Amino acid sequence: MPRAIPPIAFFACALALASPPRVDAQARDRGTIVLVVAQAPTAPIPTMMEGAASATDNADVADLLFLRLAELGPELTTSGDQGFVPVLARSWTRRDSLTLVFELDPRARWHDGAPVTARDVVFTFDRARNPAVAPKLAGLLRHVSSVTAEDDRHVVIRFDRWYAEQLYDAVFHVQPLPSHLLAGAAGSAALPADFVARPVGDGPYRWVRSEPGSFVELGADSGFFLGRPANRRVFIRVAGDPDARLNMLLSGEVDALRTVPAPLSDVQRLESALDLRLLTLPSPVMGYLLFNQRDRADRSKPHPILSDPAVRRALVLALDRWAVVRATFGPYAEVPYGPVSQALWIRRGSPRASGPDTAAARRLLLSRGWADHDGDGVLDRDGRPLALTLSYPLTSEPRKQMALLIQEQLRRVGIRIELVRLEGPVWSERRSRGDFDIDFSSLTQDPTPSGLTQGWSCRGGTNVAGYCDPVVDSLMERAIAARTGAEAERLWREVLRRIEEDAPAAFIYAPSYVFAVSRRLAHVTLRPESAWLRLWEWKVR
């Protein structure tokens, strides 16, 4: 059986490999690792990973090519100045409540040999803070008022207000680019075509080549200033079909696979493979039933059923979410309290998500006039049945399985659910315009709880269901502006409690990642915020 590991841990193993393009025995001895991913890394370049390019696999490859000033520590806490690990910056100081000064490591070099300088940091922040270049990053960095270079090695970052996540904002969102290769591109969303085709970074790996839709090859930077990578080559293979990825791993074509553990039969196949080791890690993924509070045909009107918070609470009470999660994920997921994944630090110390209470659900619905007046088994009010649609994407087998269980559980309390399974682009388009009753949503969260403002504040950019509670907005603003980590933690927990009380959604699952790793790999380190971040330390036996 797999066992859980903390965000940073090491595992010793032993094994052998082939990769496509095929790697012979001598190449294996020299140290080649082959990963398999679901989506092709199309543009793994900082400030370009927005919109459709914001896929996890793009970000994971970018993290092998480009460094941050600092990384999150083992606890993944984003609030306060403690717990960050120096990377490109070897140290930093706080001049006052609004000013941080970073000293770059003088050993850092771009892959073309040029030194990494403060000018590179300033150049990249200028791009990242420009809404015309990187609108999402610009929003995340909205409180950064200026970034300047005092000399080649010192960068000064100033903020327009004091808040507990200043250091996190300064180091996490921006990975510097080589300004000497990108002159004139600070204000342009596009970068030179030759750089996009062969990006030049400062990380442990250099870009070697790619075959679009098939694989990416990276080579170790033998002069990497933090230590020579333990493996010389990395192939990142692409296979969109989950069964294909699984078969590639079981056949020995690839060394490692990250997967959300559904269906359970796949995990069981991996468990029985003697040459694989299964490791679990808290994931940033979270799935939920989103209740539309606006009329799907006329967004200026409230939803005729789901605008009532009592009905929404009854829906949550009618669900045995723990049974749904166990049937789908086994021991590899939990029911979240509020809209938080396992990897979000504010979940620590939160209450356990409630179990089902169908009697209370029926009482709530009856108090709002919903009863089975015509004896057909479906509750109704004023001649209108309590009937809703539940939409989810065709590509998600776990959500299909869970939707069937949810449909049956709600039927038992008199709620009729019609399942609507849609092609991915159609599902996404309908969700974006609010054309649904209940949407089975899933998301991958940033390490910071401030990302909750996107979906759960009145004006959040992904708030497609019309949820609006000014008290929640106020609490989130206070939590973001908190001066201490303890104060921020207290306020974020109050945000979660209030959202649970409002029931804008039924929070269904927060899975672990299950990593299957070949036993020929040693010193395996896994990170929730970036799966392959420490790949350069892995060793091939």
N, C-alpha and C positions, 0 to 999 in steps of 0.2 A: 504493500500500500504506500502511496505517496505520503510525505510528511510536510507539514507547514514549515516555512523558513522565514526569518526576519528579513527586512528589506536588504540587509547586507549579510551574506553568509557564504561560506565556501564549502564545496563538496569535491571529494577526490573520487575519480572514476578511471576506467581504462577501456579502449575500443579501437575501431578501424573504419575506413570510409571511401566512398566514391562520389563524384559529383558531375553534373552536366554543366558545362563541358566536362568530359570524363577526366578524372584525376587519377594518375597511376600510383603504384605503390611508393615510388620514390617521392612523389609530390606529397603523399600522405605523411611520410616520415618527416618531411621538412615542416609540416604543420599547416594544414588547410582545414578550415571549418566551413561547412555548408549549412546554411539556414534555409527554411522555406517560409514564405509569407503569402498572404492572400492577394495583396494588391501590389502592382509594380510601383517602385519608387520613381515617380516621374520627374520630380523637381525637389530633391532633398537639399534645398538651399535656404538658409534663414532669410526672412522677409519676403519669400516667395510662396510660403506654405500657407496660403489663405484660400478660403472657399473650397473648391473641389480638390485642391492640392493639400488640404489640411489632414490628409489621411495619416493614421498612426505609422504606417510603414515608411512614409516619407520622413517623418520626424525621427524615427528610429535610425535611419541611415544618416540623416543629418547629424545626429549625435555622435556618430563614429568619425565624421569628417571635420566637425567644427566644435570648438570648446566654448564653454560659458566662463564668465569671470569666476563663478563659484557654483557648486552643486548643493542640492539639499542634503542634509545629514540623514542618518539612519531613521530618525523618527518622522521624517517628511514634514516637519512643522514649518509653516511658512510665516508665522507671526513672531516678531521680535528679531534680535540680532544674533541669537545664539544658534548653534547647531548647523551652520553652513560650512562647507569644506572648500578650501582654496583650490582653484584650478588654474585658469589663465592669470588671475590676480593672485599674487602670493600673500597679500595682506590688504587690509582696509582699515580706515579709521573714520570716526564720526567727529566732524568739526563742530557741529551744532545739531539741533533737532531736525534741520532741513538739508544738511549737507553730508554726503559720503565721499571719501577720497579713496580710490583704489590704486595700488601700486602693482603694475604688471610684472610678471616673472620675466627677467631679462633673457632667459634661455628660450622662450617661446619663439618658434619660427613657423612661417607659412611653408607649405610644401614645395615652393619654388626657392626656398632658402632665405627670403626676405624676413627681417625681424617683425614680430607683431608689435605694433606701437599704439599709443593712445589715439593717434589719428584714425586708426582702424575702428576703434570703439566709437569715437565721435561720429564717423561716417555712417556706421551701421545704425546707431541710435537716430541719426537724422532720417534715415530711410524708415525705420520702424515707427517713428513718431509722426510720419506724414500719412494722413488718412487716404491720400490719393495713391500711395504705394502699398500700404499695409493697414487697411482699415481696422482689422481686429486688433493687431498689435498697438495701433495708435490709441484705441480705446483702453487697452490694458495699461498703457503708459501715460494716461491722461494727467497724472499728478507729477510727472517729471517735467520740471520747468526749464531745465537746461542741462546740457552735457558738454563739458569743455576739457581740453587737454592743457595741463600746466606745462608739461614737457613730454618727451617721448614715452615715459613710463608711468605718468600719473594722470588719472582721469578723475574729474570732479563732477559728481552728479548731484543736482539740486532739485528739491521738490517744492511744490507750492503749498503743501500742508504737512503736518506731522501725522503719521499713521503707522501702525505696527508692522505693516508689510513693505516698508520702504526698501529694505535690503533684498527681500524676495523679488520685488519688481525690478530692482537694479540688476540682478544677476540671472534671473531665470528666463525672461522673455526674449532676451537678445543674445545671439551668438555672433560675435564680430566677424565681418567679412574683410578681405584684403583690399583696402582702399587703393593701393597702388595699381591694382589690376582693373579697377572699376571706376576710374576717374570719370566724372560727369554723370554717374548713374544714381546719385543720391536722391534726386527728385523723380526718378522714372520707375514705374512698376516693373518694367522689363530690365533684364541685365543682358550684357553682350552674349550672343549666341554661343560663342566658343567657350565662355565660362559656364554657361548652363549645361553644355554638352560634356565638359570636363571640369567640374568645380575644383578649385584649389582651396584647401582648408588648412587647419593647424592642429587637427586631432591625431589620434593614433594611427589612422588609416588614410591612405591616398586613394583617389579615384583612379581605377585602371581602365575599365570599359563597361559597356552595358549592351545587352541585346534586348531591345524594347519588348516588354511583355514576357520575357523569358528569364533573364538573370542580370545581376549586377556583380561585377568583380571589384574588390578592394584589395589593396596591397599594404602591408605594414610599413609605417614610416620608421625606418631603423634609427633615425635620429630624434625620435619623439622625446621631448625634454623631461617628461614624467617617467620615462622608462621604456625600453624597447619592447614592443608587443611580443607576447609569448607565442603567437601564431603568425605565420607570414602572409597567408592569403585568406580572404573571406569571400565565398560565393553566396549571394542572396538570390535564391531561386523563387520564381513566382508560379503559383498554382491556385487559381481561383476556386477550384472545386475542393471542398473539405475532405472528401474521400480520397482524392488524388494526393493531397498533402499527407494524409495519414498513411497511405500506401507507400509513398516515397520514404517516409520515416521508417516504417516497418521493414522495408526492403534494404535499408542501409544506404540509400542514395543521399540522404541528408542527415545532419547531426542533431538538429534541434528544431522544435516546433512549439509555438505558443498557441494555446487554444482555450476558449471558454468551454468548460466541461459539459457539453451536451451535443449529441445524446450520450447517455451514460455508457452505452455499449461501446462507443469509441474509446472511452477511458479504460474500460475493462480490457479491450484489445491491447492497449498500450501497457497496462499493468502486467499482462502475461508475457510480454517480450523481455527475455532475460538480458538482452544487450542494451536496454534502456533504463533510465532512472526517471521517475516522475517526481517533480517538485511543485509545490503550490505556493502562490504568492498573492497577497491582496491586490485586486485589480481595481482600476479606476472606472469600471463599467457599472452601470446601474440601469435597471429596467422598471417601467411603471405604466399603469393605466392612467392616461391623461384625460380628465373630464372637461369637455368643452363647456365653458360658461356663457358662450355667446351663441345665438341662433346660427346654425351652419348655413342657412340661406340668406340671412340678413344680419350682418355683424353688428348693426346698430341696436339690435334687440337682444334681450337675455335668452338663454337657452330655455325652452319650455319645461324641461325637467331638471337638467343638471345645474341650473343657476341656483337651485335651492341647496344650501349647505347641509340641511338635514338629510336630503336624499343622497348626497355624496357620502356623508358619514355612514349612512345605512349600507351603501354599496361596499364600503370598506369592511364594515362589521360582518357582512354576509359572506365574505371571502375567507377561506382557510388558506391563507397565503403560504404558511409553513408547509402544508401538504402539497401545494403546487410546486414549491421550490424543491422539496425532497424528491418528488416524483420525477422532476426534470433534471436536477443537478446532483441529486444524492447529497453527499456531505460537502460538496464544493461550492456552496453558496449559502447566503443567509437572507432573511427578510430585513431590509433596512428600516431604520427609524428616521423618517424624513428623506429628502432627496439626496442621500449621500452614499457613495460607494465605500467599499472596504478600505480603499487607499486614502480617503480624505480624513485628515487628522482629527477633525471635530467630532467624528463618530465615537471617539474614545470617551467612555463614561456616560454615553447616551442610554436611555432606557431600552429594554428589549421591545421590539415591535409587538403589538397586541395580536392575540389570536382571534378566532372567529367568535361571534356572539349573535347567532341568527335570531334569537328571541328579541334581543335589543334592536336588531335591524328591522324586524317586523313591527315592533312598537313605534319606532321612529317613522316608518313609512305610513303606518295607520294614523299617526298624529298629524300627518300632512295630507290626509284624505285618500291615501292609496290603499284600496282594498279590492278583493275579488268579488265585485258586485254581480257579475254575470256567470260565475262559477266555471270559467274556462281554464282556471289555473294560473291566469296572468292578472296581476294587480291592475286596476284601472282607476281613473278619477275623471269625473265629468265626461264619461264616455271615451276617454283616451287611454289606451293600454300603456303600461310601463314597459315600453319596448325601445331598445337602443341598438345601434350598430357598434361593432368593435372592429376597428381597422388595424391591419398589420402587414408588413412586407412579405411578399412571396418567398424571399430568400432566407427568411429566418425560421428554421425548423424548431428551435426551442420555443419561440413565441407562438408558433402554430400549436405545439403540444400544450403549452400553458393556456392558450386561448380556449381550447376545447374543455379543459378542466374548469376554467373560470365560467364558461357558458353554463356548464352543468351545475356548478355551485349556486349561481344566481338564479337559475331556473327553480331551484328548490325553495326559494323565498318568493317566487312569483314574478321574477324579472325576466323578460324575454330578451335574449341577446342574439342578434344576427351577426355572424362572423363575415367580415369582408376582407379577403386576402388579395392584395394588389401587387402588381409589378413594382419594383423599387422606385423608379422615377415617378410613376403615377401616385404611389403612396406618399412620397415626399412632397409632390406638388399639392396634393389635396391637404396634407397636414399643414403645409406652409400657409395656405389660404384659409384654414380653419374649417374645412369641409369634412367634418367628422362629428360623431357623438363622443365615442371613447376611442382614443388612439393608444395602441400598445407601443409606447416609445422606448427607445434605448439611447444612452449617450455615454461618452467617455469624458470624464471630468478632468479638469486641471487640478494640480495639487492644492491650489488655494480655494478656500470656501468662498472667496469674493466672487468666484464664477457663478455662484447661485443666483446672483442678481440677473443673469441673462434670462433665466427661465421662470423666476419666481418673484420678480419685482413688477410693479405695474407697467413699466415701460421697457421691460427687458427685451432684448433683441430676438430671443427665441420663445417669447411668451405668446404662443399662438392660440392658447385656450382662453385668453381674456381674464386670467386670474389677477386680482388686484386687492391687496390688503395694505392700506397705508401704514398700519402698525408694523407689519413685516418689513416694509420698505424702510421705515425709521430705524428698526432694530438692525437691519443690515448695514445701513449707513453708519450707525454708531459702532457696530462691530468692526467695520473696515477702518474707522478712524480711531479705534481703541489705542491707548498708549502703552498697554502692556499685553503680553500674551495671555495672562490669566483673565484680564477683562474681556479680551476678544473671545476667548473660549466660552466664558459665561454668556456673552451676548449671542454668539452663534448657536449655543444650545437652546436659548430662548427662541431664536428664529425657527429652529427645528420643531420645538414644541408648538409654536403658533401655527406653522404650516400643517402639522399633523392635525391640529384642532380644526383648521379650515377645510381639510380634506380636498384640495384641488386635484388630487390624484391618489390612487392606491399604489403605494410603493411596493413592488412585488419581489424583485430579486437584486442582490448585489453579489456577483459570483467572484470566486477566486480565479486567478489564472492557473491553469495546469500546464507546466512546461514538461515536455518529454525531451530528455537530453541523452545522447549516446554516452555509454559508459567509457568511451575512449577519451572523454574530456575530463580534465581535472581543474581544480581551482575555479569552479563555476560560480559566478556572482550574478545575481538577478536583482533588478531594481523595478519597483512598481511604476515609476514615472517614465521609465525608458528601458525597455526589456533588455537591450543588448549594450547598454551604456558601458559596462565593464568587460565587454567581450575581449578587449585587448589583453586582459589578464588571464583569460582561459588558456589552458595548456592542452596540447594534443599528445597523448602517450604514444 
